[in-house]
Amino acid sequence: MNVTVFLFDGLTALDAIGPYQVLARVPGVELQFVAKAKGLIRTDDKLLCLHADAALDDVQRTDLLVVPGGFGTRTLMQDQGVLEWLRAIDQTTRITTSVCTGALLLAAAGLLRGRRANTHWAVRASLANFGAVPCGDRYVRDGKYATAAGVSAGIDLALALVIELAGPDVAQAIQLQIEYDPKPPLDAGNPERAPAHVRELVEQRIRERERQLQAALAAT
Amino acid sequence: MNVTVFLFDGLTALDAIGPYQVLARVPGVELQFVAKAKGLIRTDDKLLCLHADAALDDVQRTDLLVVPGGFGTRTLMQDQGVLEWLRAIDQTTRITTSVCTGALLLAAAGLLRGRRANTHWAVRASLANFGAVPCGDRYVRDGKYATAAGVSAGIDLALALVIELAGPDVAQAIQLQIEYDPKPPLDAGNPERAPAHVRELVEQRIRERERQLQAALAAT
């Protein structure tokens, strides 16, 4: 069983690290991080670099693909080389997954047409622009496509995949190894339960960030 | 407000990435990743490299220190240079934190003597060897020391710290940004609720891993 995690400049680290931390512990799994070019990949906040050990051209097939999100997806959604690679590798996968706005990349590649899917709550409606059917579940499975909600949802999705791929004992052992017994000290992780002023604050920050990105793109 | 995340070869990525993903979003926070030497740091499973942008010698003070865990702590607990740096930087912090076996590093540096603390459940009792008082809470605060349970617990701890440092609105906004509304598909993340055979499986894997590490250390 081979797992490929796609990295790109402007990703949100936890989108990739959550599923990796779960899936890499499945006995017999080989997991690799891949990016347009081998080397350092900077996160969307510019604070951290992750290292991709392989380039897209080196990876022609995989059993399970993980596509994380982050503001960098905005640029990649226009990148025909990346979209082409996603379409080609998807032909070889048993399961194709995304976390957060990674779903917008899959959608831009045309892979979610007619499929139920989820992404970060703040951009969920935009999935419909690509012919997908937005769905607010923590993770959504439609055929071989499994798309998780924002950032932290990749951990829940990955555990669900382990149940399917390796059985509940292995999934429970991994959950216990990473002591995943979440106890958030607040209950604002869901847009329907978060206070309205908090939701507005987040939407405002996201719009602000999008504006900066559009300006930066226009300047290049 | 300055946050320093300590990286080292053999860390568990999520221990560091969880708190970073939360704390870096606090307005006005400057966050940096530091290691013995600048450059690439390999995780305990050897599958991923993170990049440290600063060396220990470059960082003389910080407001908040995050010490992650991982099997690499076994080696570092003997590393007098690292223990000395931990003791020195701790003199400058407002809050010193750990995730998972990062607490064993703080303990080995003598910083948890007489303090209530937690770490990964499988090694919790060993905190007592360093004069700390083992406590099974998701995260434990004693004075300025905040120590989280295993791996994923760093996310909960970080949100609790944001409430304290920046108030509940900011903490709620960050929780909503990372859509932290956990829905584990299983309920095995706690050693008291996991089935006995799953717990034994994990304890056996950890013992096996410790044996390999001891053998590798003895060979060098």
Boltz contact constraints between the chains, C-beta under 6 A:
constraints:
  - contact:
      token1: [A, 13]
      token2: [B, 17]
      max_distance: 6.0
  - contact:
      token1: [A, 14]
      token2: [B, 17]
      max_distance: 6.0
  - contact:
      token1: [A, 14]
      token2: [B, 21]
      max_distance: 6.0
  - contact:
      token1: [A, 17]
      token2: [B, 13]
      max_distance: 6.0
  - contact:
      token1: [A, 17]
      token2: [B, 14]
      max_distance: 6.0
  - contact:
      token1: [A, 17]
      token2: [B, 17]
      max_distance: 6.0
  - contact:
      token1: [A, 21]
      token2: [B, 14]
      max_distance: 6.0
  - contact:
      token1: [A, 24]
      token2: [B, 45]
      max_distance: 6.0
  - contact:
      token1: [A, 24]
      token2: [B, 47]
      max_distance: 6.0
  - contact:
      token1: [A, 31]
      token2: [B, 47]
      max_distance: 6.0
  - contact:
      token1: [A, 40]
      token2: [B, 51]
      max_distance: 6.0
  - contact:
      token1: [A, 45]
      token2: [B, 24]
      max_distance: 6.0
  - contact:
      token1: [A, 47]
      token2: [B, 24]
      max_distance: 6.0
  - contact:
      token1: [A, 47]
      token2: [B, 31]
      max_distance: 6.0
  - contact:
      token1: [A, 49]
      token2: [B, 51]
      max_distance: 6.0
  - contact:
      token1: [A, 51]
      token2: [B, 40]
      max_distance: 6.0
  - contact:
      token1: [A, 51]
      token2: [B, 49]
      max_distance: 6.0
  - contact:
      token1: [A, 138]
      token2: [B, 183]
      max_distance: 6.0
  - contact:
      token1: [A, 149]
      token2: [B, 179]
      max_distance: 6.0
  - contact:
      token1: [A, 150]
      token2: [B, 179]
      max_distance: 6.0
  - contact:
      token1: [A, 151]
      token2: [B, 178]
      max_distance: 6.0
  - contact:
      token1: [A, 151]
      token2: [B, 179]
      max_distance: 6.0
  - contact:
      token1: [A, 152]
      token2: [B, 178]
      max_distance: 6.0
  - contact:
      token1: [A, 152]
      token2: [B, 179]
      max_distance: 6.0
  - contact:
      token1: [A, 152]
      token2: [B, 180]
      max_distance: 6.0
  - contact:
      token1: [A, 153]
      token2: [B, 179]
      max_distance: 6.0
  - contact:
      token1: [A, 156]
      token2: [B, 183]
      max_distance: 6.0
  - contact:
      token1: [A, 156]
      token2: [B, 184]
      max_distance: 6.0
  - contact:
      token1: [A, 159]
      token2: [B, 185]
      max_distance: 6.0
  - contact:
      token1: [A, 160]
      token2: [B, 185]
      max_distance: 6.0
  - contact:
      token1: [A, 171]
      token2: [B, 186]
      max_distance: 6.0
  - contact:
      token1: [A, 172]
      token2: [B, 186]
      max_distance: 6.0
  - contact:
      token1: [A, 172]
      token2: [B, 188]
      max_distance: 6.0
  - contact:
      token1: [A, 172]
      token2: [B, 198]
      max_distance: 6.0
  - contact:
      token1: [A, 173]
      token2: [B, 198]
      max_distance: 6.0
  - contact:
      token1: [A, 173]
      token2: [B, 201]
      max_distance: 6.0
  - contact:
      token1: [A, 173]
      token2: [B, 202]
      max_distance: 6.0
  - contact:
      token1: [A, 175]
      token2: [B, 186]
      max_distance: 6.0
  - contact:
      token1: [A, 175]
      token2: [B, 188]
      max_distance: 6.0
  - contact:
      token1: [A, 175]
      token2: [B, 189]
      max_distance: 6.0
  - contact:
      token1: [A, 176]
      token2: [B, 188]
      max_distance: 6.0
  - contact:
      token1: [A, 176]
      token2: [B, 194]
      max_distance: 6.0
  - contact:
      token1: [A, 176]
      token2: [B, 198]
      max_distance: 6.0
  - contact:
      token1: [A, 176]
      token2: [B, 202]
      max_distance: 6.0
  - contact:
      token1: [A, 177]
      token2: [B, 202]
      max_distance: 6.0
  - contact:
      token1: [A, 178]
      token2: [B, 151]
      max_distance: 6.0
  - contact:
      token1: [A, 178]
      token2: [B, 152]
      max_distance: 6.0
  - contact:
      token1: [A, 179]
      token2: [B, 149]
      max_distance: 6.0
  - contact:
      token1: [A, 179]
      token2: [B, 150]
      max_distance: 6.0
  - contact:
      token1: [A, 179]
      token2: [B, 151]
      max_distance: 6.0
  - contact:
      token1: [A, 179]
      token2: [B, 152]
      max_distance: 6.0
  - contact:
      token1: [A, 179]
      token2: [B, 153]
      max_distance: 6.0
  - contact:
      token1: [A, 179]
      token2: [B, 189]
      max_distance: 6.0
  - contact:
      token1: [A, 180]
      token2: [B, 152]
      max_distance: 6.0
  - contact:
      token1: [A, 180]
      token2: [B, 184]
      max_distance: 6.0
  - contact:
      token1: [A, 180]
      token2: [B, 189]
      max_distance: 6.0
  - contact:
      token1: [A, 181]
      token2: [B, 189]
      max_distance: 6.0
  - contact:
      token1: [A, 181]
      token2: [B, 190]
      max_distance: 6.0
  - contact:
      token1: [A, 182]
      token2: [B, 182]
      max_distance: 6.0
  - contact:
      token1: [A, 183]
      token2: [B, 138]
      max_distance: 6.0
  - contact:
      token1: [A, 183]
      token2: [B, 156]
      max_distance: 6.0
  - contact:
      token1: [A, 184]
      token2: [B, 156]
      max_distance: 6.0
  - contact:
      token1: [A, 184]
      token2: [B, 180]
      max_distance: 6.0
  - contact:
      token1: [A, 185]
      token2: [B, 159]
      max_distance: 6.0
  - contact:
      token1: [A, 185]
      token2: [B, 160]
      max_distance: 6.0
  - contact:
      token1: [A, 186]
      token2: [B, 171]
      max_distance: 6.0
  - contact:
      token1: [A, 186]
      token2: [B, 172]
      max_distance: 6.0
  - contact:
      token1: [A, 186]
      token2: [B, 175]
      max_distance: 6.0
  - contact:
      token1: [A, 188]
      token2: [B, 172]
      max_distance: 6.0
  - contact:
      token1: [A, 188]
      token2: [B, 175]
      max_distance: 6.0
  - contact:
      token1: [A, 188]
      token2: [B, 176]
      max_distance: 6.0
  - contact:
      token1: [A, 189]
      token2: [B, 175]
      max_distance: 6.0
  - contact:
      token1: [A, 189]
      token2: [B, 179]
      max_distance: 6.0
  - contact:
      token1: [A, 189]
      token2: [B, 180]
      max_distance: 6.0
  - contact:
      token1: [A, 189]
      token2: [B, 181]
      max_distance: 6.0
  - contact:
      token1: [A, 190]
      token2: [B, 181]
      max_distance: 6.0
  - contact:
      token1: [A, 194]
      token2: [B, 176]
      max_distance: 6.0
  - contact:
      token1: [A, 198]
      token2: [B, 172]
      max_distance: 6.0
  - contact:
      token1: [A, 198]
      token2: [B, 173]
      max_distance: 6.0
  - contact:
      token1: [A, 201]
      token2: [B, 173]
      max_distance: 6.0
  - contact:
      token1: [A, 202]
      token2: [B, 173]
      max_distance: 6.0
  - contact:
      token1: [A, 202]
      token2: [B, 176]
      max_distance: 6.0
  - contact:
      token1: [A, 202]
      token2: [B, 177]
      max_distance: 6.0
